[in-house]
């Protein structure tokens, strides 16, 4: 009962924040029961603060900033989707990215010294007390190392862990309520919140962010499209991260990019292709690619920062993603439907043909429109809408992927409004599918599976031997039906060995033929 009262009061607090900043207009799009938006508007008339900005987006940004760090992140996601919320609202919500009120420099210095155990003057040759960015979780100060290298020092906000925990408690409570209702159960709200909680836990340990940056840098060591700054591990701890300072232009500083003579079309394409390389090639991607985290160097390469939210995809999920995108690129609606069934995302009892028809209803209008009107974000939104008709459960492992793909497209469009996601992404997808799903890759996988089965063979033989001893000792009596079931089970267990043997024979034949 106490928990219900606590979380209910938190929801009330969110409503009051919206009312105080006259931002209750967002409730009109949530399909709430008729009296609630009306009551919210009445509350706004009573509680509205004086002197508020005239623009709705600015008022919403202020309300979200007061509501808490998780709601700030929600606003950040909307700030890169002008096609969904409009240019004015998206621009106003952009203030949530890196222009939040900073905490005092004396606190920043205290956090650094507590985390690293040395005075700031010993750790750095210079340290700028004026933060260059203040975001929902941390703020950043520029500094210089004793060897002269320029760095950025990221420090977690004091008390941020407790603030996030309060938000998560609310989300867990709401998810538990939703799980009890049939219309929400397929969305797997508890798993969705678990995914969010895992991401937040990683984001609040800056050592893990440093490791993520190091891994991404390793993956793109020989790729000129994307650069990752170096990590100073000696000056990095759970609440402090020291990373190389980048010198590129923010992707939303179009005037500076143009003045430097940088090819914006090339940079916009690199946003999409570098993301697809991360997701498909590496299965490890930067999952917070908003404008505040991407920069363009003078030579046109991308520079990326803020590695607190990263996503991972296993090989089956990457194959699903690649095949789905390629099916929509080529207009193969039957294949677009089949990959959902093959991945187990849609119940087998549903009709493949009907799902293909639904995919066609989304894809055909997109393929016939001018390139500047084609939006991967809009496609994904519509695709997820039809899943309810086919009882397709929410796939938590795809949530970060979906969000990042939409965000990456929004950033790319800000650099090149006429960019065509399909044209840019098709070569990357086809190259990856050829490398990972072509004949050579299938042979390599067959060899790996065969080797795994052969490694298990001694254990299987040993188990069969022990079973034979038990039978020979008369410890178990078998009737005809039991013997039949045992024979079927032996045949089932033997099938992988037979398949492995055939795979090895086929592989040997191919090697001989190629030799």
C-alpha positions as CSV (number, residue, x, y, z in Angstrom):
1,X,0.0,0.0,0.0
2,X,2.8,2.4,0.9
3,X,4.5,1.7,-2.5
4,X,1.3,2.5,-4.3
5,X,1.0,5.8,-2.5
6,X,4.7,6.6,-3.2
7,X,4.5,5.9,-6.9
8,X,1.1,7.5,-7.2
9,X,2.5,10.7,-5.7
10,X,5.4,10.5,-8.2
11,X,2.9,10.4,-11.1
12,X,1.1,13.3,-9.5
13,X,4.4,15.1,-9.3
14,X,5.0,14.6,-13.0
15,X,1.6,16.0,-13.8
16,X,2.2,19.0,-11.6
17,X,5.6,19.6,-13.3
18,X,3.8,19.6,-16.7
19,X,1.1,21.9,-15.3
20,X,3.6,24.4,-13.7
21,X,5.4,24.8,-17.0
22,X,2.2,24.8,-19.1
23,X,3.3,21.7,-21.0
24,X,0.2,19.6,-20.6
25,X,-0.3,19.7,-24.4
26,X,1.7,16.5,-24.6
27,X,-1.1,14.6,-22.9
28,X,-3.4,15.2,-25.9
29,X,-1.4,12.6,-27.9
30,X,-1.6,9.8,-25.3
31,X,-5.2,8.7,-25.8
32,X,-6.0,9.2,-22.1
33,X,-9.5,9.0,-20.8
34,X,-11.4,12.2,-21.7
35,X,-11.5,13.9,-18.3
36,X,-7.7,13.7,-17.7
37,X,-6.4,16.1,-20.3
38,X,-9.2,18.5,-19.4
39,X,-8.3,18.4,-15.7
40,X,-4.6,18.8,-16.6
41,X,-5.4,22.0,-18.6
42,X,-7.4,23.3,-15.6
43,X,-4.5,22.6,-13.3
44,X,-2.1,24.4,-15.7
45,X,-4.3,27.5,-15.4
46,X,-4.0,27.5,-11.6
47,X,-0.3,26.3,-11.2
48,X,1.3,28.0,-14.2
49,X,4.5,29.8,-13.3
50,X,4.8,33.4,-14.4
51,X,7.3,34.4,-17.0
52,X,7.4,31.2,-18.9
53,X,8.7,31.0,-22.5
54,X,6.1,31.5,-25.2
55,X,7.2,28.4,-27.2
56,X,5.6,25.1,-26.1
57,X,8.8,23.2,-26.7
58,X,10.8,25.4,-24.4
59,X,8.2,24.9,-21.7
60,X,8.2,21.1,-22.2
61,X,12.0,21.0,-21.9
62,X,11.8,22.8,-18.6
63,X,9.2,20.4,-17.3
64,X,11.2,17.3,-18.4
65,X,14.3,18.7,-16.8
66,X,12.5,19.1,-13.5
67,X,10.9,15.6,-13.8
68,X,14.2,13.7,-13.6
69,X,17.1,12.3,-15.6
70,X,15.0,9.5,-17.3
71,X,12.5,12.0,-18.6
72,X,15.3,14.2,-19.8
73,X,16.5,11.4,-21.9
74,X,13.1,11.0,-23.4
75,X,13.2,14.6,-24.4
76,X,16.6,14.1,-25.9
77,X,15.3,11.3,-28.1
78,X,12.5,13.5,-29.4
79,X,14.9,16.4,-30.1
80,X,16.4,14.6,-33.1
81,X,13.0,13.7,-34.6
82,X,11.6,16.8,-36.2
83,X,9.6,14.7,-38.7
84,X,7.7,13.3,-35.7
85,X,7.3,16.4,-33.4
86,X,8.0,19.3,-35.8
87,X,11.0,21.4,-36.3
88,X,10.2,24.0,-33.6
89,X,9.5,21.5,-30.9
90,X,12.6,19.4,-31.8
91,X,14.8,22.5,-31.7
92,X,13.5,23.6,-28.3
93,X,14.0,20.1,-26.8
94,X,17.6,20.2,-28.1
95,X,18.4,22.3,-24.9
96,X,18.1,19.0,-23.0
97,X,21.2,17.6,-24.7
98,X,24.0,19.5,-23.2
99,X,22.7,22.8,-21.8
100,X,21.3,21.9,-18.4
101,X,22.3,23.9,-15.3
102,X,25.8,22.8,-14.2
103,X,26.8,21.9,-10.7
104,X,29.5,24.0,-9.0
105,X,33.2,23.6,-9.9
106,X,34.0,23.1,-6.3
107,X,31.9,19.9,-6.3
108,X,33.4,18.8,-9.6
109,X,36.9,19.1,-8.1
110,X,35.8,17.3,-4.9
111,X,34.4,14.4,-7.0
112,X,37.6,14.1,-9.0
113,X,39.8,14.1,-5.9
114,X,37.6,11.6,-4.1
115,X,37.5,9.2,-7.1
116,X,41.2,9.4,-8.0
117,X,42.8,10.0,-4.6
118,X,45.0,13.0,-5.7
119,X,44.6,16.7,-5.9
120,X,43.4,18.1,-9.2
121,X,46.6,20.2,-9.5
122,X,48.6,17.0,-9.4
123,X,46.5,15.2,-11.9
124,X,46.2,17.9,-14.5
125,X,48.5,20.7,-15.6
126,X,45.4,22.9,-16.2
127,X,41.8,22.4,-15.3
128,X,39.0,24.7,-16.6
129,X,36.4,25.3,-13.8
130,X,33.8,26.3,-16.4
131,X,32.1,23.2,-17.7
132,X,31.9,22.9,-21.5
133,X,28.7,20.7,-21.3
134,X,26.2,19.9,-18.6
135,X,23.9,16.9,-19.3
136,X,21.4,14.9,-17.4
137,X,24.0,12.5,-15.9
138,X,27.3,14.3,-15.9
139,X,29.1,17.4,-16.9
140,X,32.4,17.9,-18.7
141,X,35.4,20.1,-18.1
142,X,38.4,20.6,-20.4
143,X,41.9,20.0,-18.9
144,X,45.5,19.5,-19.9
145,X,47.6,16.5,-18.9
146,X,51.1,17.0,-17.5
147,X,52.5,15.8,-20.9
148,X,50.6,18.5,-22.7
149,X,47.8,16.4,-24.2
150,X,44.3,18.0,-24.1
151,X,41.5,16.0,-22.5
152,X,37.9,16.2,-21.5
153,X,37.0,15.2,-17.9
154,X,33.6,13.8,-17.4
155,X,32.2,13.8,-13.8
156,X,28.9,12.2,-12.7
157,X,26.4,14.6,-11.1
158,X,26.3,14.3,-7.3
159,X,23.3,12.2,-6.3
160,X,22.5,11.0,-9.8
161,X,22.4,7.4,-8.8
162,X,19.6,8.0,-6.3
163,X,17.7,10.1,-8.9
164,X,17.8,7.3,-11.5
165,X,16.7,4.8,-8.9
166,X,13.6,6.8,-8.1
167,X,12.7,6.9,-11.7
168,X,13.3,3.2,-12.1
169,X,11.2,2.4,-9.1
170,X,8.3,4.3,-10.8
171,X,8.9,2.4,-14.1
172,X,9.0,-1.0,-12.3
173,X,5.7,-0.2,-10.5
174,X,4.0,0.9,-13.8
175,X,5.4,-2.2,-15.6
176,X,4.0,-4.5,-12.9
177,X,0.6,-2.8,-13.3
178,X,0.7,-3.2,-17.1
179,X,1.7,-6.9,-16.9
180,X,-1.6,-7.6,-15.3
181,X,-3.5,-6.3,-18.3
182,X,-3.9,-8.5,-21.4
183,X,-3.6,-5.6,-23.9
184,X,-0.1,-4.6,-22.5
185,X,1.3,-8.1,-21.8
186,X,2.6,-8.7,-25.3
187,X,4.7,-5.5,-24.9
188,X,6.7,-7.3,-22.1
189,X,6.9,-4.1,-19.9
190,X,8.9,-5.8,-17.2
191,X,11.6,-6.9,-19.7
192,X,11.6,-3.5,-21.3
193,X,12.3,-1.9,-17.9
194,X,14.9,-4.5,-17.1
195,X,16.7,-3.5,-20.4
196,X,16.5,0.2,-19.3
197,X,17.8,-0.6,-15.9
198,X,20.8,-2.6,-17.3
199,X,21.6,0.3,-19.6
200,X,21.5,2.8,-16.8
201,X,23.7,0.7,-14.5
202,X,26.4,0.7,-17.2
203,X,26.0,4.4,-17.9
204,X,26.5,5.2,-14.2
205,X,29.9,3.4,-14.1
206,X,32.3,5.5,-16.1
207,X,34.9,2.7,-16.1
208,X,32.5,0.7,-18.2
209,X,32.0,3.7,-20.5
210,X,35.8,3.8,-20.9
211,X,35.9,0.1,-21.8
212,X,33.2,0.6,-24.4
213,X,35.1,3.5,-26.0
214,X,38.2,1.3,-26.1
215,X,36.3,-1.5,-27.8
216,X,34.7,0.8,-30.4
217,X,38.0,2.3,-31.1
218,X,39.5,-1.1,-31.7
219,X,36.7,-2.1,-34.1
220,X,37.3,1.1,-36.2
221,X,41.0,1.2,-35.9
222,X,41.4,0.8,-39.7
223,X,38.2,2.6,-40.7
224,X,38.6,6.3,-41.7
225,X,34.8,7.0,-41.3
226,X,34.8,7.1,-37.5
227,X,37.3,8.2,-34.8
228,X,37.2,7.5,-31.1
229,X,39.3,9.6,-28.7
230,X,41.9,7.9,-26.4
231,X,41.2,6.9,-22.8
232,X,43.4,8.0,-20.0
233,X,43.0,5.0,-17.7
234,X,45.2,6.4,-14.9
235,X,42.7,9.3,-14.5
236,X,39.5,7.2,-14.9
237,X,37.3,5.7,-12.1
238,X,33.7,4.8,-11.5
239,X,32.6,8.5,-11.3
240,X,35.3,10.2,-13.4
241,X,36.3,9.6,-17.0
242,X,39.3,11.3,-18.7
243,X,39.2,11.1,-22.5
244,X,41.0,12.8,-25.3
245,X,39.6,16.1,-26.5
246,X,38.1,16.1,-29.9
247,X,38.4,19.2,-32.2
248,X,35.6,18.7,-34.8
249,X,32.5,20.7,-35.4
250,X,29.2,19.7,-33.8
251,X,27.0,18.1,-36.5
252,X,24.3,20.7,-35.7
253,X,26.7,23.6,-36.4
254,X,25.9,23.6,-40.1
255,X,27.3,27.1,-40.6
256,X,30.7,26.1,-39.3
257,X,30.8,22.9,-41.3
258,X,30.0,24.7,-44.5
259,X,32.5,27.5,-43.7
260,X,35.2,24.8,-43.3
261,X,34.3,23.4,-46.8
262,X,33.3,20.0,-45.4
263,X,31.2,17.7,-47.7
264,X,28.0,17.4,-45.6
265,X,26.5,14.7,-47.9
266,X,29.6,12.5,-47.3
267,X,29.3,13.2,-43.5
268,X,25.6,12.4,-43.5
269,X,26.2,9.2,-45.3
270,X,29.0,8.3,-42.8
271,X,26.5,8.6,-39.9
272,X,24.4,5.9,-41.4
273,X,27.1,3.6,-42.8
274,X,29.3,3.8,-39.6
275,X,26.2,2.9,-37.5
276,X,25.4,-0.1,-39.7
277,X,29.0,-1.3,-39.5
278,X,28.8,-1.1,-35.8
279,X,25.4,-3.0,-35.6
280,X,25.9,-5.5,-38.4
281,X,29.7,-6.1,-38.6
282,X,30.6,-5.8,-34.9
283,X,27.3,-6.4,-33.1
284,X,28.4,-3.6,-30.8
285,X,27.0,-0.1,-31.4
286,X,26.9,3.4,-29.9
287,X,23.3,3.7,-28.9
288,X,23.1,7.4,-28.1
289,X,24.0,9.0,-31.5
290,X,22.3,12.4,-31.0
291,X,23.7,15.7,-32.2
292,X,25.5,16.4,-29.0
293,X,27.7,13.3,-29.3
294,X,28.7,13.5,-32.9
295,X,31.3,15.9,-34.5
296,X,32.7,16.3,-38.0
297,X,36.5,16.7,-38.4
298,X,38.0,19.0,-41.0
299,X,38.8,16.0,-43.2
300,X,35.1,14.9,-43.1
301,X,35.5,12.0,-40.7
302,X,33.1,11.6,-37.8
303,X,34.2,11.9,-34.2
304,X,32.1,10.4,-31.5
305,X,31.9,10.9,-27.7
306,X,29.8,9.7,-24.8
307,X,29.9,5.9,-24.7
308,X,27.6,5.4,-21.7
309,X,24.8,3.7,-23.7
310,X,26.0,0.9,-26.0
311,X,24.0,-1.9,-27.6
312,X,25.0,-5.5,-28.4
313,X,23.4,-7.8,-31.0
314,X,23.9,-11.5,-31.4
315,X,24.4,-13.0,-34.8
316,X,20.8,-14.2,-35.3
317,X,19.5,-10.8,-34.5
318,X,21.9,-9.2,-36.9
319,X,20.8,-11.6,-39.6
320,X,17.2,-10.7,-38.9
321,X,18.0,-7.0,-39.1
322,X,20.0,-7.3,-42.4
323,X,17.4,-9.5,-44.1
324,X,14.5,-7.3,-43.0
325,X,16.1,-4.1,-44.3
326,X,17.2,-5.7,-47.5
327,X,13.7,-7.1,-48.1
328,X,12.2,-3.6,-47.8
329,X,15.0,-2.1,-50.0
330,X,14.1,-4.6,-52.7
331,X,10.4,-4.7,-52.2
332,X,10.3,-8.4,-51.3
333,X,7.4,-8.3,-48.9
334,X,7.1,-12.1,-48.7
335,X,10.7,-12.3,-47.4
336,X,10.1,-9.3,-45.0
337,X,7.3,-11.4,-43.5
338,X,9.3,-14.7,-43.5
339,X,12.2,-13.3,-41.5
340,X,9.9,-12.4,-38.7
341,X,8.5,-16.0,-38.5
342,X,12.0,-17.6,-38.9
343,X,13.3,-15.5,-36.0
344,X,10.3,-16.6,-33.9
345,X,9.0,-13.1,-33.4
346,X,5.6,-13.8,-34.8
347,X,3.6,-16.9,-33.7
348,X,3.8,-19.7,-36.2
349,X,0.0,-20.0,-36.3
350,X,-0.3,-16.6,-37.9
351,X,-0.4,-16.2,-41.7
352,X,2.8,-15.4,-43.5
353,X,0.8,-14.1,-46.5
354,X,-1.2,-11.8,-44.3
355,X,1.9,-10.4,-42.6
356,X,3.5,-9.9,-46.0
357,X,0.4,-8.0,-47.1
358,X,0.9,-5.7,-44.0
359,X,4.5,-5.2,-44.9
360,X,3.5,-4.2,-48.4
361,X,1.0,-1.7,-47.1
362,X,4.0,0.0,-45.3
363,X,6.7,-0.4,-47.9
364,X,4.9,0.3,-51.2
365,X,4.0,4.0,-50.4
366,X,7.6,4.6,-49.2
367,X,9.2,3.2,-52.4
368,X,7.2,5.5,-54.6
369,X,8.0,8.7,-52.8
370,X,10.9,11.2,-53.3
371,X,14.1,10.4,-51.5
372,X,13.8,13.3,-49.1
373,X,10.5,12.0,-47.9
374,X,11.6,8.5,-47.2
375,X,12.1,7.9,-43.4
376,X,13.3,4.8,-41.8
377,X,11.9,6.2,-38.6
378,X,8.4,6.4,-40.0
379,X,8.8,2.9,-41.4
380,X,9.8,1.4,-38.1
381,X,7.0,3.2,-36.3
382,X,4.4,1.7,-38.7
383,X,6.0,-1.7,-38.6
384,X,5.8,-1.9,-34.9
385,X,2.2,-0.8,-35.0
386,X,1.2,-3.8,-37.1
387,X,2.8,-6.2,-34.7
388,X,-0.1,-5.9,-32.3
389,X,-2.4,-7.4,-35.0
390,X,-0.1,-10.4,-35.3
391,X,0.5,-10.9,-31.5
392,X,4.2,-10.1,-32.0
393,X,5.8,-9.7,-28.5
394,X,8.1,-6.8,-27.9
395,X,11.7,-7.8,-28.4
396,X,13.7,-6.0,-25.7
397,X,17.0,-6.6,-27.5
398,X,15.7,-4.6,-30.5
399,X,14.7,-1.5,-28.5
400,X,18.1,0.2,-28.5
401,X,18.6,-0.8,-32.1
402,X,15.3,0.8,-33.2
403,X,15.9,3.9,-31.1
404,X,19.5,4.4,-32.4
405,X,18.5,3.7,-36.1
406,X,15.9,6.4,-35.8
407,X,18.2,8.8,-34.1
408,X,21.1,8.2,-36.6
409,X,18.7,8.9,-39.5
410,X,17.6,12.2,-37.8
411,X,21.2,13.3,-37.4
412,X,22.1,12.3,-41.0
413,X,19.1,14.3,-42.3
414,X,20.3,17.4,-40.4
415,X,23.5,17.2,-42.4
416,X,21.9,16.2,-45.7
417,X,18.1,16.7,-45.8
418,X,17.8,14.8,-49.1
419,X,19.7,11.7,-47.8
420,X,18.1,8.4,-48.7
421,X,18.6,5.8,-46.0
422,X,18.0,2.9,-48.4
423,X,20.6,4.0,-51.0
424,X,23.3,4.7,-48.5
425,X,22.7,1.5,-46.4
426,X,22.2,-1.1,-49.2
427,X,25.9,-1.6,-50.0
428,X,26.8,-2.1,-46.3
429,X,24.0,-4.6,-45.8
430,X,24.7,-6.6,-49.0
431,X,28.5,-6.7,-48.2
432,X,27.8,-8.0,-44.7
433,X,25.3,-10.6,-45.8
434,X,27.7,-11.8,-48.4
435,X,30.5,-12.1,-45.8
436,X,28.3,-13.6,-43.0
437,X,25.7,-15.5,-44.9
438,X,27.3,-16.5,-48.2
439,X,28.6,-20.0,-49.2
440,X,32.0,-19.5,-47.5
441,X,30.5,-18.3,-44.3
442,X,28.1,-21.3,-44.3
443,X,30.9,-23.8,-44.8
444,X,32.8,-22.2,-41.9
445,X,29.8,-22.4,-39.7
446,X,29.2,-26.0,-40.6
447,X,32.9,-26.8,-39.7
448,X,32.5,-25.0,-36.4
449,X,29.3,-27.0,-35.6
450,X,31.0,-30.2,-36.6
451,X,34.0,-29.5,-34.4
452,X,31.7,-28.7,-31.4
453,X,29.8,-32.0,-31.9
454,X,33.1,-33.9,-32.1
455,X,34.3,-32.4,-28.9
456,X,31.2,-33.7,-27.2
457,X,31.6,-37.1,-28.7
458,X,33.8,-38.7,-25.9
459,X,31.3,-37.5,-23.3
460,X,28.3,-39.0,-25.2
461,X,30.2,-42.3,-25.6
462,X,31.0,-42.4,-21.9
463,X,27.3,-41.8,-21.0
464,X,26.2,-44.6,-23.4
465,X,28.8,-46.9,-21.8
466,X,27.5,-46.2,-18.4
467,X,23.9,-46.8,-19.6
468,X,25.0,-50.1,-21.1
469,X,26.5,-51.2,-17.8
470,X,23.3,-50.4,-16.0
471,X,21.3,-52.4,-18.5
472,X,23.7,-55.3,-18.4
473,X,23.5,-55.4,-14.6
474,X,19.8,-55.8,-14.8
475,X,19.1,-52.7,-12.8
476,X,16.5,-51.5,-15.3
477,X,13.8,-53.6,-16.9
478,X,12.6,-52.6,-20.3
479,X,9.5,-53.6,-22.1
480,X,8.9,-53.4,-25.9
481,X,7.5,-49.9,-25.7
482,X,10.4,-48.6,-23.6
483,X,12.9,-50.2,-25.9
484,X,11.2,-48.4,-28.8
485,X,11.4,-45.1,-27.0
486,X,15.1,-45.7,-26.2
487,X,15.8,-46.5,-29.9
488,X,14.1,-43.2,-30.9
489,X,16.1,-41.3,-28.4
490,X,19.4,-42.8,-29.5
491,X,18.5,-42.0,-33.1
492,X,17.8,-38.4,-32.1
493,X,21.1,-38.1,-30.2
494,X,23.0,-39.7,-33.1
495,X,21.5,-37.3,-35.7
496,X,23.9,-34.4,-34.9
497,X,26.9,-36.8,-35.3
498,X,25.6,-38.0,-38.7
499,X,25.1,-34.4,-39.8
500,X,28.5,-33.4,-38.5
501,X,30.1,-36.3,-40.4
502,X,28.4,-35.2,-43.6
503,X,29.5,-31.6,-43.0
504,X,33.1,-32.7,-42.6
505,X,32.9,-34.8,-45.7
506,X,31.4,-32.0,-47.7
507,X,34.0,-29.5,-46.3
508,X,36.9,-31.9,-47.2
509,X,35.5,-32.3,-50.7
510,X,35.3,-28.5,-51.2
511,X,38.9,-28.1,-49.9
512,X,40.1,-30.8,-52.3
513,X,38.3,-29.2,-55.2
514,X,39.6,-25.7,-54.4
515,X,43.1,-27.2,-54.1
